[in-house]
Amino acid sequence: MNSSVETQAILALADGTIFRGVSIGSLGHRVGEVVFNTAMTGYQEILTDPSYARQLVTLTYPHIGNTGTNAEDTESGNGHKVWADGLIIRDATMATSNFRNSESLSDYLQRNNTVAIAEIDTRQLTRLLRDKGAQNGCIMTASNGETISVEDEQKAIELAQGFAGLKGMDLAKECCTTESFEWTAGTWDLSDTLLNRDVAGSHDSGTGGFFKQLGTHIDAKFNVVAYDFGSKTNILRMLVDRGCHVTVAPAQTPIADVLAMNPDGIFLSNGPGDPAACDYAIDAVRHIIEETDVPTFGICLGHQLIGLASGANTIKMKTGHHGANHPVQDLATGTVMITSQNHGFAVDEDTLPENVKSTHRSLFDGTNQGIELTNKPVFSFQGHPEASPGPHDCGPLFDKFAEMMEAAKTAQA
């Protein structure tokens, strides 16, 4: 923090529970759904993941901030760099030690107008969320700039109780780009960072944000249109690595406009909120499935949209899956992958129609993690296979998408 004077802060849950700590971010208050993330690394990628919109993220790893922040690890620059509405941690590391660090976590949070609380018992909070499920909550800093009053506590509880919750909330159209744009950069390494930190190109989405165009440029073999429901930058990079020239389209882009681009493949991105509320997206995906044979790959929210468009249902989960250490089994091979996860809704496997088969399943709770249509080149995965942050076990899913597009092009030749 920039000052030796600590500002008190509280986390109030809708059930009346109060956690007292100190502010390490912006002053004020934010409300949202309180969830916990079990990843040990990648706090900046987590904060900038649009799938965390309207959520207050608790990190179970106790020491956060030791590597600082930098421009390259931002996963979404659209609108604002931080999409999580609040951060909850145990210990904020004041000393940052990393050659890529450009700004402390506290300064980064303040610059991005993000409230955050530290010095609370995150183990107790995680147990509470595990037992009761995700809770609506409010992070509030002291109204007088120093100490929390009784009035502050009561107001925070009322604000938490007044939050409507994510069920029924369409956030994809709020977190997507406002204009279509081209993406041509693949994944980058440390040499890219050191050589290009100050000269990398950018894209202005029209909402004051940017997407870093830092990385290897690869000759394109496939024309892919990516529906942006809150996409993470590394997903686009992973597509480019497989020879894709990517056109990123806003969430509400009419399917006729997408098909007019003559895509070799259509990608459905991750995103926040309740998938069942995205009726425009469900209609677009239903058209893809019923009226075309374009290879289609969905991730996270995109996976849920494919399920809904196929006739299945989605359910709100008790705690959701948030972390970088979730075991998922490939049902065809029996292989277990360690995956990155961030979702609070899931496809109800019991409602899948006959032409949709389950391909992956969580070994934590048995929920569905992947589906594939038996009569169309369409498949999806619930987790975040681009692994930012997280393990790289699911990278071959992008290879599968490329192979499907290659097969379709060969068949048309």
C-alpha positions as CSV (number, residue, x, y, z in Angstrom):
1,M,0.0,0.0,0.0
2,N,1.1,3.6,-0.5
3,S,0.4,4.8,3.0
4,S,1.4,3.6,6.4
5,V,-2.2,4.4,7.6
6,E,-4.4,1.4,7.1
7,T,-8.0,1.9,6.1
8,Q,-10.3,-0.6,7.7
9,A,-12.6,-2.7,5.5
10,I,-15.2,-5.4,5.9
11,L,-16.7,-8.2,4.0
12,A,-20.4,-8.6,4.8
13,L,-22.3,-11.7,3.6
14,A,-26.1,-11.7,3.0
15,D,-26.5,-14.1,6.0
16,G,-25.2,-11.3,8.3
17,T,-21.6,-12.7,8.7
18,I,-19.0,-10.0,9.0
19,F,-15.3,-10.4,8.2
20,R,-13.0,-7.5,9.3
21,G,-9.8,-6.6,7.6
22,V,-8.0,-3.7,5.8
23,S,-8.4,-2.2,2.4
24,I,-5.7,-2.8,-0.2
25,G,-7.6,-1.4,-3.2
26,S,-9.9,1.4,-4.1
27,L,-12.1,3.0,-1.5
28,G,-15.9,2.6,-1.5
29,H,-17.9,-0.6,-1.8
30,R,-18.8,-3.4,-4.3
31,V,-21.4,-6.1,-4.2
32,G,-21.4,-9.4,-5.9
33,E,-21.4,-13.2,-5.5
34,V,-18.6,-14.3,-3.2
35,V,-16.6,-17.3,-4.6
36,F,-13.3,-19.0,-3.8
37,N,-10.5,-19.8,-6.2
38,T,-7.9,-22.5,-5.3
39,A,-5.2,-21.5,-7.7
40,M,-1.8,-20.9,-6.2
41,T,-0.6,-18.6,-9.0
42,G,-2.1,-16.2,-11.6
43,Y,-3.9,-13.6,-9.4
44,Q,-3.6,-11.0,-12.2
45,E,-5.0,-13.3,-14.8
46,I,-7.9,-14.2,-12.4
47,L,-8.7,-10.6,-11.7
48,T,-8.8,-9.7,-15.4
49,D,-10.9,-12.7,-16.5
50,P,-14.3,-11.4,-17.7
51,S,-15.9,-14.5,-16.4
52,Y,-15.5,-13.0,-12.9
53,A,-17.8,-10.0,-13.6
54,R,-20.1,-9.4,-10.6
55,Q,-18.1,-11.7,-8.4
56,L,-16.0,-11.0,-5.3
57,V,-13.1,-13.5,-5.6
58,T,-11.5,-15.1,-2.5
59,L,-8.1,-16.5,-3.1
60,T,-7.4,-19.5,-0.9
61,Y,-3.6,-19.3,-1.3
62,P,-2.6,-17.1,1.6
63,H,0.2,-14.8,0.2
64,I,-0.8,-12.7,-2.7
65,G,1.0,-9.9,-4.6
66,N,4.6,-11.1,-4.3
67,T,5.2,-10.8,-8.1
68,G,3.4,-7.5,-8.6
69,T,1.6,-6.9,-11.9
70,N,2.5,-6.1,-15.5
71,A,0.8,-5.2,-18.8
72,E,1.4,-8.6,-20.5
73,D,-0.6,-10.8,-18.0
74,T,-3.9,-9.0,-18.5
75,E,-6.4,-11.5,-19.8
76,S,-8.9,-9.0,-21.0
77,G,-8.4,-5.3,-21.9
78,N,-12.0,-4.8,-23.1
79,G,-13.7,-2.0,-21.1
80,H,-11.4,-2.2,-18.1
81,K,-8.5,-4.3,-17.1
82,V,-10.0,-5.8,-14.0
83,W,-13.4,-7.6,-14.3
84,A,-13.7,-9.1,-10.9
85,D,-15.7,-6.7,-8.8
86,G,-13.6,-7.3,-5.7
87,L,-10.7,-9.3,-4.2
88,I,-10.5,-11.0,-0.9
89,I,-7.2,-12.4,0.4
90,R,-5.4,-13.4,3.6
91,D,-2.0,-11.6,3.4
92,A,-1.0,-8.9,0.9
93,T,2.7,-9.1,0.3
94,M,4.1,-5.6,0.4
95,A,7.4,-6.5,-1.2
96,T,7.3,-7.4,-4.9
97,S,10.2,-9.2,-6.5
98,N,10.0,-10.1,-10.2
99,F,11.9,-8.7,-13.2
100,R,8.6,-8.3,-15.1
101,N,6.9,-6.3,-12.3
102,S,5.8,-2.8,-13.3
103,E,3.2,-2.0,-10.5
104,S,2.3,-3.4,-7.1
105,L,-0.9,-5.2,-6.7
106,S,-2.3,-2.6,-4.4
107,D,-1.5,0.2,-6.8
108,Y,-2.9,-1.8,-9.7
109,L,-6.2,-2.4,-7.8
110,Q,-6.5,1.3,-6.9
111,R,-5.8,2.4,-10.5
112,N,-8.5,0.1,-11.7
113,N,-11.0,1.2,-9.1
114,T,-11.2,-2.3,-7.6
115,V,-12.1,-2.8,-3.9
116,A,-10.1,-5.4,-2.1
117,I,-9.8,-6.6,1.5
118,A,-6.9,-8.4,3.2
119,E,-6.1,-9.7,6.7
120,I,-9.2,-11.9,7.0
121,D,-9.4,-15.6,7.7
122,T,-9.9,-16.9,4.2
123,R,-10.0,-20.5,5.5
124,Q,-13.0,-19.8,7.6
125,L,-14.7,-18.0,4.7
126,T,-13.9,-20.8,2.3
127,R,-15.4,-23.4,4.7
128,L,-18.5,-21.3,5.0
129,L,-18.9,-21.0,1.2
130,R,-18.2,-24.7,0.8
131,D,-20.9,-25.6,3.3
132,K,-23.5,-23.0,2.4
133,G,-22.7,-22.4,-1.2
134,A,-21.7,-19.2,-3.0
135,Q,-23.0,-16.2,-1.0
136,N,-24.0,-12.7,-2.0
137,G,-21.7,-10.2,-0.3
138,C,-20.4,-6.7,-0.1
139,I,-16.8,-5.4,0.4
140,M,-16.9,-2.0,2.0
141,T,-14.1,0.3,3.2
142,A,-14.5,2.7,6.1
143,S,-16.8,5.6,5.2
144,N,-14.6,8.0,7.1
145,G,-11.4,6.7,5.5
146,E,-10.0,5.0,8.6
147,T,-12.4,2.9,10.8
148,I,-15.5,0.9,10.2
149,S,-18.6,2.1,12.0
150,V,-21.7,0.1,13.1
151,E,-23.6,2.0,10.5
152,D,-21.1,0.8,7.8
153,E,-21.6,-2.8,8.9
154,Q,-25.4,-2.6,8.7
155,K,-25.3,-0.9,5.3
156,A,-22.9,-3.5,4.0
157,I,-25.2,-6.3,5.1
158,E,-28.2,-4.5,3.5
159,L,-26.3,-4.1,0.2
160,A,-25.3,-7.8,0.2
161,Q,-28.9,-8.8,0.8
162,G,-30.1,-6.5,-2.0
163,F,-27.8,-8.1,-4.7
164,A,-30.0,-10.0,-7.1
165,G,-27.5,-12.8,-7.7
166,L,-26.2,-14.2,-11.0
167,K,-29.1,-16.5,-11.8
168,G,-31.0,-14.9,-14.7
169,M,-28.3,-12.3,-15.3
170,D,-27.0,-11.8,-18.8
171,L,-23.5,-10.3,-18.5
172,A,-22.0,-11.5,-21.8
173,K,-23.2,-8.5,-23.8
174,E,-21.7,-6.2,-21.1
175,C,-18.2,-7.9,-21.2
176,C,-17.7,-8.3,-24.9
177,T,-16.1,-6.1,-27.4
178,T,-18.4,-3.5,-29.0
179,E,-16.8,-3.8,-32.4
180,S,-15.4,-6.7,-34.5
181,F,-11.7,-6.8,-34.8
182,E,-8.9,-9.0,-36.2
183,W,-6.6,-11.0,-34.0
184,T,-3.3,-12.4,-35.5
185,A,-0.9,-12.9,-32.6
186,G,0.0,-16.3,-31.2
187,T,1.4,-17.1,-27.8
188,W,4.4,-15.1,-26.6
189,D,7.5,-15.9,-24.5
190,L,9.8,-13.9,-22.3
191,S,11.8,-12.6,-25.2
192,D,8.7,-11.1,-26.6
193,T,8.1,-9.4,-23.3
194,L,11.6,-7.9,-23.0
195,L,11.8,-6.7,-26.6
196,N,8.3,-5.4,-27.1
197,R,7.0,-4.2,-23.8
198,D,6.9,-0.6,-24.9
199,V,6.1,-1.0,-28.6
200,A,3.4,-3.7,-28.7
201,G,0.4,-2.8,-30.8
202,S,-3.1,-2.5,-29.3
203,H,-6.8,-2.6,-30.2
204,D,-9.2,-0.1,-28.9
205,S,-12.6,-1.8,-28.5
206,G,-14.4,1.5,-28.3
207,T,-14.9,1.2,-24.6
208,G,-11.5,2.4,-23.6
209,G,-9.9,-1.0,-23.4
210,F,-7.2,-2.8,-25.4
211,F,-6.1,-6.2,-26.4
212,K,-2.3,-6.6,-26.4
213,Q,-1.1,-7.8,-29.9
214,L,2.1,-9.2,-28.5
215,G,3.3,-12.6,-29.7
216,T,4.4,-14.6,-32.7
217,H,2.6,-14.0,-35.9
218,I,1.8,-17.3,-37.7
219,D,0.6,-17.8,-41.3
220,A,-3.1,-18.3,-41.2
221,K,-4.6,-21.5,-42.6
222,F,-8.2,-21.2,-41.2
223,N,-10.6,-18.4,-41.1
224,V,-12.3,-18.5,-37.6
225,V,-15.0,-16.2,-36.2
226,A,-14.9,-16.0,-32.4
227,Y,-18.1,-14.9,-30.7
228,D,-16.9,-12.8,-27.7
229,F,-19.0,-13.4,-24.6
230,G,-16.1,-12.2,-22.4
231,S,-13.1,-13.9,-24.1
232,K,-9.7,-14.2,-22.5
233,T,-6.7,-13.1,-24.6
234,N,-4.8,-16.3,-24.4
235,I,-7.7,-18.2,-26.0
236,L,-7.2,-16.1,-29.1
237,R,-3.4,-16.7,-29.0
238,M,-4.0,-20.5,-28.7
239,L,-6.2,-20.4,-31.8
240,V,-3.6,-18.5,-33.8
241,D,-1.0,-21.0,-32.8
242,R,-3.1,-23.6,-34.7
243,G,-3.1,-21.6,-37.9
244,C,-6.3,-19.5,-37.3
245,H,-6.9,-16.0,-38.5
246,V,-9.4,-14.9,-35.9
247,T,-12.1,-12.3,-36.3
248,V,-13.6,-11.4,-32.9
249,A,-17.3,-10.5,-33.0
250,P,-19.5,-9.0,-30.3
251,A,-21.8,-11.3,-28.5
252,Q,-25.0,-10.1,-30.2
253,T,-23.6,-10.3,-33.7
254,P,-26.4,-11.8,-36.0
255,I,-25.5,-15.3,-37.1
256,A,-26.1,-14.2,-40.7
257,D,-23.2,-11.7,-40.4
258,V,-21.0,-14.4,-39.0
259,L,-21.8,-16.8,-41.8
260,A,-21.2,-14.0,-44.4
261,M,-17.6,-14.1,-43.3
262,N,-17.3,-17.6,-44.7
263,P,-15.7,-19.1,-41.6
264,D,-13.9,-22.4,-41.6
265,G,-14.8,-22.6,-37.9
266,I,-16.8,-20.8,-35.3
267,F,-15.5,-20.4,-31.7
268,L,-17.8,-19.6,-28.7
269,S,-15.9,-18.0,-25.9
270,N,-16.0,-18.1,-22.1
271,G,-18.0,-15.4,-20.3
272,P,-19.8,-14.5,-17.1
273,G,-23.4,-14.7,-15.9
274,D,-26.3,-17.1,-16.5
275,P,-26.1,-18.8,-19.9
276,A,-29.9,-19.4,-20.0
277,A,-30.3,-15.6,-20.0
278,C,-28.4,-15.2,-23.3
279,D,-31.3,-15.9,-25.6
280,Y,-29.7,-14.2,-28.6
281,A,-26.6,-16.4,-28.3
282,I,-28.7,-19.6,-27.8
283,D,-30.6,-18.7,-31.0
284,A,-27.3,-18.1,-32.9
285,V,-25.8,-21.4,-31.8
286,R,-29.1,-23.3,-32.5
287,H,-28.9,-21.9,-36.1
288,I,-25.3,-23.1,-36.4
289,I,-26.2,-26.6,-35.2
290,E,-29.4,-27.0,-37.2
291,E,-28.6,-25.1,-40.4
292,T,-24.9,-25.5,-41.0
293,D,-22.0,-27.9,-40.9
294,V,-19.4,-25.4,-39.8
295,P,-17.0,-26.9,-37.2
296,T,-17.8,-25.2,-33.9
297,F,-15.9,-25.2,-30.6
298,G,-17.2,-23.8,-27.3
299,I,-15.4,-23.1,-24.0
300,C,-17.1,-22.5,-20.6
301,L,-20.1,-20.2,-21.4
302,G,-19.8,-21.3,-25.0
303,H,-20.0,-24.9,-23.8
304,Q,-23.2,-24.2,-21.9
305,L,-24.7,-22.4,-24.8
306,I,-24.1,-25.4,-27.1
307,G,-25.9,-27.5,-24.4
308,L,-28.8,-25.2,-24.2
309,A,-29.1,-24.8,-28.0
310,S,-29.1,-28.6,-28.3
311,G,-32.0,-28.9,-26.0
312,A,-30.3,-29.6,-22.6
313,N,-30.7,-27.6,-19.4
314,T,-28.2,-25.8,-17.3
315,I,-28.1,-25.6,-13.5
316,K,-26.7,-23.1,-10.9
317,M,-24.0,-24.9,-8.9
318,K,-23.6,-24.7,-5.2
319,T,-20.1,-23.3,-5.1
320,G,-19.0,-23.5,-8.8
321,H,-15.6,-24.5,-9.9
322,H,-12.8,-21.9,-9.6
323,G,-9.2,-22.9,-9.6
324,A,-6.3,-24.3,-11.5
325,N,-6.1,-27.8,-10.0
326,H,-9.4,-29.5,-11.0
327,P,-9.2,-33.2,-12.2
328,V,-11.3,-33.9,-15.2
329,Q,-11.6,-37.3,-16.9
330,D,-11.8,-37.9,-20.6
331,L,-14.6,-40.5,-20.8
332,A,-13.3,-42.0,-24.1
333,T,-9.8,-42.7,-23.0
334,G,-10.0,-42.7,-19.2
335,T,-7.2,-40.1,-19.1
336,V,-7.3,-37.6,-16.2
337,M,-6.4,-34.0,-16.9
338,I,-5.7,-31.3,-14.4
339,T,-7.6,-28.3,-15.5
340,S,-8.2,-24.6,-15.0
341,Q,-11.9,-23.9,-14.1
342,N,-14.1,-20.8,-13.6
343,H,-17.8,-21.3,-13.8
344,G,-20.9,-21.2,-11.6
345,F,-23.3,-22.9,-14.0
346,A,-23.1,-26.4,-15.5
347,V,-24.8,-28.4,-18.2
348,D,-27.2,-30.9,-16.7
349,E,-26.0,-34.2,-18.1
350,D,-29.2,-35.9,-17.4
351,T,-31.0,-33.7,-19.9
352,L,-28.7,-34.2,-22.9
353,P,-30.6,-35.3,-26.0
354,E,-29.8,-38.5,-27.9
355,N,-27.5,-36.7,-30.5
356,V,-25.3,-35.2,-27.8
357,K,-22.8,-37.3,-25.8
358,S,-20.9,-36.5,-22.7
359,T,-17.1,-36.5,-23.3
360,H,-15.6,-35.2,-20.0
361,R,-16.6,-35.3,-16.4
362,S,-15.3,-33.6,-13.2
363,L,-13.8,-36.0,-10.7
364,F,-14.6,-33.6,-7.9
365,D,-18.3,-33.7,-8.1
366,G,-19.2,-35.7,-11.3
367,T,-20.6,-32.7,-13.2
368,N,-20.4,-32.5,-16.9
369,Q,-17.2,-31.0,-18.4
370,G,-17.6,-31.7,-22.1
371,I,-20.1,-32.6,-24.8
372,E,-20.0,-33.5,-28.5
373,L,-22.7,-33.7,-31.1
374,T,-22.9,-37.1,-32.8
375,N,-24.4,-35.7,-36.1
376,K,-22.5,-32.4,-36.4
377,P,-18.9,-31.2,-36.1
378,V,-19.6,-29.4,-32.8
379,F,-18.0,-30.0,-29.4
380,S,-17.3,-28.0,-26.2
381,F,-15.4,-28.1,-22.9
382,Q,-16.4,-26.6,-19.6
383,G,-13.0,-25.6,-18.2
384,H,-10.5,-23.1,-19.6
385,P,-8.1,-25.1,-21.8
386,E,-6.0,-22.1,-22.7
387,A,-4.6,-22.3,-19.1
388,S,-4.1,-18.7,-18.2
389,P,-3.6,-19.3,-15.3
390,G,-3.3,-23.1,-15.0
391,P,-2.0,-26.3,-16.4
392,H,-1.7,-27.1,-20.1
393,D,-3.3,-30.6,-20.1
394,C,-6.2,-29.5,-22.3
395,G,-4.3,-27.8,-25.1
396,P,-5.1,-30.7,-27.5
397,L,-8.7,-29.5,-27.6
398,F,-7.5,-26.7,-29.8
399,D,-5.7,-29.3,-32.0
400,K,-9.0,-31.1,-32.3
401,F,-10.8,-28.0,-33.5
402,A,-8.0,-27.4,-36.1
403,E,-8.3,-31.1,-37.3
404,M,-12.1,-30.7,-37.7
405,M,-11.6,-27.6,-39.8
406,E,-9.0,-29.4,-41.9
407,A,-11.3,-32.3,-42.4
408,A,-14.1,-30.0,-43.5
409,K,-11.9,-28.2,-46.0
410,T,-10.7,-31.4,-47.4
411,A,-14.2,-32.7,-47.8
412,Q,-15.2,-29.5,-49.7
413,A,-12.2,-29.7,-52.0
